[in-house]
Structures are given as structure tokens and as C-alpha cells.
């Protein structure tokens, strides 16, 4: 049975968590939470390489376990997000992150455009870099040959356009 991994990615405060949860619920797919958010809920924010590597390893583990149990998973962010952030902080991406993205990559991605209001939540720190980050995500999705759809719509149309893009992908997969 073919396992499908769908990634919801994009800059801070574009609605990734809300959208990925709603898509998983409505489409009846497993949802994989962003481990970094859980980690930083109980630990101080850090862009140290060791912390980011720890988060990356746990994210890989969570995605693998979900893929073993479910045919289709929707990931609220993923390893491409970690790669983009490492580059943003001018850190070298570890080989295991590169290897995971290349070998166990995502089958399809939704790239959320940064046209939603930026809302501080204690973990977000880059309200002025969202377009640059969007462009970095776009570049990496192309580099890793991951089919994707840019989602610019807002509110209810955002969900509808995202669900339609996923369903279109799945009918061709």
C-alpha cells in the first residue's frame, strides 16, 4: 500500500497548524503535529544547532511512526521547515536532514502564502521576513522535486482550495 505524506509549509503565522488540523479532520487523514512548537512550549526559544538537530530527529521519528500506522498523513510543517530555518540562521544543514528530505520526502505540499496577519504567540520572531522565507520554501520544494500548490486564498476559501489541491493530487497519485 502506497503511503502518502502531505506537507503544509510556509512562513510564520500563515495558518499552517489551523489548516493542517482542519484538513486532517475533514479528509479523515492522520495529523502530524509540528514538534518544534511542542518543544518550545516547555523550553526556551533557541536557534542553536544542537537544539534544531534534536527537534529535527524527533520530527523524523514522529513522521515515520505516523506513516507506519496510516496510509495518508498531513504534516504541520516538516523537515523542509527545519532546513529553511537553519539556512535563515546561517547554520549548515545536517546530512541526516538532507538525507531524510531526499529519501523520505513529501509526496505533495501546500505552500501557504504570507498574506495573513502576523500574530505574535511567543514563538514567532520574524514578522518582516515572511516573503523571503516564502521564497526559500518555494525554492526548496522545487529543488527536492516535491509537487506543490501555493495557497493564497483566505478564510473558508483557503480550506476549500487546499482540500481541492490535495484531492486533485490524490486522484493522480
PyMOL commands that set and color helices and strands:
alter all, ss='L'
color gray80, all
select helices_A, chain A and resi 16-27+35-42+49-69+79-88+95-103+130-143+155-172
alter helices_A, ss='H'
color red, helices_A
select strands_A, chain A and resi 4-10+30-32+72-76+108-112+148-151
alter strands_A, ss='S'
color yellow, strands_A
deselect
rebuild
show_as cartoon
